[in-house]
Amino acid sequence: MMYQINNLHLSLPDMTRKPLIGAAPRINILKGLSFEVPKGAVLGIVGGSGSGKSTLGRAMLRLLEPTTGQILFDGTDITHAPEDDLRHLRKRFQMVFQDPMSSLNPRRRVGGIIAGPLRLHGFEGPRGRVDDALDLVGLPRSFAQRYPHELSGGQRQRVGIARAIALRPDFILADEIVSGLDVSSQAQVLKVLEDLVQELGLTLAFISHDLSVIRRLCDRVIVLQNGAIVEKAETATLFDAPQAEYTKELLAAIPLPDPHQPWD
């Protein structure tokens, strides 16, 4: 099992209500979440705005520390592990962010952006891995000399994926990475992810509000509402026979294309 999440709770300070003296009151963001992500699976995490999707993703990668509960990554308890203990694990789980313009350093060329994590984790002579990563995401190796502003939105997002896979991680979390792209660019990025799961044996968690994307890409789905899981099921089961009223509302609100239609 790649991830086991047991009764996970997370609260954060409500800075909009911070008093002049003392600590801000805390808001319960995640409320008793329990689920598993098997190795090689593609998990969809879906829900509306404010449902806790992105907070859950950051907690899974220990970018946020849970209040209570347990996170097991490939059998290792990382729930409250100090950063020194996490450092050697971080190359095994990586994240691709929603907005590539804010997550890619605009002053660095693409090659340097992809090589950054490699150097951080002690890889020497990263050029070969940079080239391999660009190949895997379908970008010309010459793009290593370009700056982010010289690329389209879809190309920048593929650079973000290349940076993540250059380390050959076991697990990638993608947080709303196609939400700002046009339909054609979405299809290209999703096809890249689909191919990487097959070629590299990745385990993937894909956060989205778009159920049509979830249906095409994911093996199983968890549905969040107000920080709690209201439904979890295999993808086909969830779409054919949703149980929770909230899931039914999400399905009714989003047009779903033919799942057998090819990406391009």
C-alpha positions in Angstrom: 0.0 0.0 0.0 1.5 3.3 -1.0 -0.6 5.5 1.3 -2.8 4.7 4.3 -4.7 7.6 5.9 -6.3 6.8 9.2 -8.8 9.1 10.9 -7.0 12.2 9.7 -7.9 15.6 11.2 -6.3 18.9 10.5 -7.1 22.4 11.8 -5.5 25.7 10.8 -5.6 29.2 12.4 -8.4 31.4 11.1 -6.4 34.6 10.3 -9.6 36.5 9.4 -10.7 36.3 13.0 -7.3 36.8 14.7 -7.7 38.9 17.9 -5.4 41.8 18.8 -4.1 39.7 21.7 -3.6 35.9 21.7 -3.9 33.2 19.1 -6.4 33.1 16.3 -9.2 30.5 16.6 -8.7 27.3 14.6 -10.8 26.0 11.8 -11.3 22.3 11.3 -10.3 21.7 7.7 -10.0 17.9 7.5 -12.4 15.8 9.6 -11.6 12.2 10.2 -10.5 11.1 6.8 -9.6 7.4 6.2 -8.6 5.8 2.9 -5.9 3.9 1.1 -4.0 4.4 -2.1 -2.6 1.1 -3.5 0.7 1.0 -5.3 0.2 1.7 -9.0 -3.3 3.2 -8.6 -4.6 6.5 -9.8 -6.8 8.1 -7.1 -9.1 11.0 -7.9 -9.8 13.5 -5.1 -12.8 15.5 -6.0 -15.0 18.1 -4.4 -16.2 21.7 -4.7 -14.3 24.9 -3.7 -13.5 24.8 0.0 -14.0 21.0 0.4 -10.4 20.5 1.6 -8.9 18.8 -1.5 -5.7 20.8 -1.7 -5.2 20.8 2.1 -5.5 17.0 2.0 -2.9 16.8 -0.8 -0.5 18.9 1.2 -1.0 16.9 4.3 -0.4 13.7 2.4 3.0 15.0 1.4 3.6 16.5 4.8 3.7 20.1 3.6 1.1 20.5 6.3 1.3 18.6 9.6 -2.0 16.9 10.7 -3.5 17.7 14.0 -4.4 14.1 14.8 -4.6 10.8 12.9 -2.0 8.9 10.9 -0.3 9.0 7.5 1.6 6.0 6.4 3.7 6.3 3.3 4.8 2.9 2.0 4.7 1.6 5.6 6.5 4.5 7.2 4.6 6.7 9.6 5.2 10.3 8.5 2.4 11.9 10.4 4.6 14.0 12.7 8.0 13.1 11.4 10.5 16.0 11.7 11.9 17.5 8.5 15.3 15.8 9.0 13.6 12.4 8.9 11.4 13.4 5.9 14.3 14.7 3.8 15.4 11.4 2.5 11.8 10.4 1.7 10.9 13.5 -0.2 12.4 12.4 -3.5 10.0 9.5 -3.4 6.9 11.7 -3.4 6.5 14.8 -5.5 3.9 17.4 -6.3 2.8 19.2 -9.4 1.1 22.5 -8.6 -1.9 24.2 -10.1 -0.3 27.4 -11.4 3.0 26.7 -13.2 3.8 30.4 -13.5 4.0 30.7 -9.7 5.7 27.4 -9.1 8.4 27.8 -11.9 11.2 30.3 -11.2 10.8 32.8 -14.0 14.5 33.7 -13.8 15.7 30.2 -14.5 15.8 28.3 -17.7 13.7 25.1 -18.0 16.8 22.9 -17.7 17.8 24.5 -14.4 14.3 24.3 -13.1 14.2 20.5 -13.7 17.7 20.0 -12.4 17.0 21.9 -9.2 15.5 19.0 -7.2 18.1 16.6 -8.6 21.0 18.8 -7.2 19.1 19.2 -4.0 19.0 15.4 -3.5 22.6 15.0 -4.4 22.5 13.8 -8.0 25.6 14.7 -9.9 25.6 15.5 -13.6 21.8 15.9 -13.9 21.8 16.7 -17.6 20.9 13.2 -18.7 18.0 13.1 -16.3 16.8 16.5 -17.5 16.8 15.3 -21.1 15.0 12.0 -20.2 12.3 14.0 -18.3 11.7 16.3 -21.2 11.4 13.2 -23.5 8.9 11.6 -21.1 6.6 14.6 -21.1 6.8 15.1 -24.9 8.9 18.3 -25.0 11.9 18.9 -27.2 15.2 18.8 -25.4 15.9 22.2 -26.8 13.3 23.6 -24.4 15.9 23.2 -21.6 17.3 26.6 -22.8 13.9 28.4 -22.7 12.4 30.4 -19.9 8.9 29.8 -18.5 7.5 32.9 -20.1 8.5 31.6 -23.5 6.2 28.6 -23.2 2.4 28.0 -23.4 0.4 27.1 -20.3 0.3 23.5 -21.3 4.0 23.4 -21.9 4.8 25.0 -18.6 2.6 22.4 -16.9 4.5 19.7 -18.6 7.8 21.3 -17.3 6.3 21.0 -13.8 5.6 17.3 -14.4 9.1 16.8 -15.8 10.6 18.4 -12.7 8.6 16.0 -10.5 9.4 12.8 -12.5 13.2 13.6 -12.9 13.7 12.2 -9.4 11.8 9.0 -10.5 9.4 9.2 -7.5 7.1 6.5 -6.5 4.2 8.9 -5.9 3.0 12.1 -7.5 0.2 14.4 -6.4 -1.2 16.6 -9.1 -3.3 19.5 -7.7 -5.8 20.9 -10.3 -3.1 21.0 -12.9 -5.4 21.3 -15.9 -8.0 23.7 -14.5 -6.5 26.7 -16.2 -5.8 25.1 -19.6 -7.8 25.1 -22.8 -9.3 21.8 -23.9 -6.5 20.8 -26.2 -3.8 21.5 -23.7 -5.8 19.6 -21.0 -5.9 16.6 -23.2 -2.1 16.7 -23.9 -1.3 17.0 -20.2 -3.6 14.2 -19.2 -2.3 11.9 -21.9 1.2 12.6 -20.5 0.1 11.6 -17.0 -1.7 8.5 -18.4 1.5 7.4 -20.2 3.7 8.1 -17.2 1.6 5.9 -14.9 2.0 3.1 -17.4 5.7 3.6 -18.3 7.1 4.4 -14.8 4.6 2.5 -12.7 3.7 5.7 -10.8 1.1 5.9 -8.1 -0.9 9.1 -8.7 -3.3 11.2 -6.7 -5.2 13.7 -9.0 -7.1 16.5 -7.3 -9.8 18.1 -9.5 -13.2 19.6 -9.4 -13.8 18.3 -12.9 -15.5 14.9 -12.8 -15.1 14.3 -16.5 -11.3 14.4 -16.1 -11.6 12.1 -13.0 -13.6 9.6 -15.0 -11.1 9.4 -17.7 -7.9 9.2 -15.6 -8.6 7.6 -12.2 -9.1 4.0 -11.0 -10.9 5.1 -7.8 -12.4 8.3 -6.3 -12.9 9.9 -3.0 -15.5 12.7 -2.8 -14.9 15.5 -0.2 -17.5 17.9 1.2 -16.6 20.3 4.0 -13.5 18.4 4.9 -15.1 15.0 5.2 -15.3 12.0 2.8 -18.9 11.5 1.8 -18.2 8.7 -0.7 -15.3 6.6 -1.9 -15.5 3.9 -4.6 -14.1 2.5 -7.8 -14.5 5.0 -10.5 -17.0 3.0 -12.6 -19.1 2.2 -9.5 -19.2 5.9 -8.4 -20.3 7.1 -11.8 -22.8 4.3 -12.5 -24.4 4.2 -9.0 -23.4 7.2 -6.8 -24.6 6.8 -3.2 -24.2 10.3 -1.6 -26.5 13.1 -2.5 -23.5 15.4 -2.9 -21.9 13.1 -5.4 -25.2 13.0 -7.4 -25.3 16.8 -7.3 -21.7 17.0 -8.7 -22.5 14.5 -11.4 -25.6 16.3 -12.4 -23.8 19.7 -12.6 -21.0 18.6 -15.0 -21.4 17.4 -18.5 -19.6 14.1 -19.0 -18.1 13.1 -22.3 -18.0 9.6 -23.7 -15.3 7.9 -21.6 -14.3 5.8 -24.6 -13.5 8.8 -26.7 -9.7 9.0 -27.3 -7.7 11.9 -25.9 -6.9 13.4 -29.2 
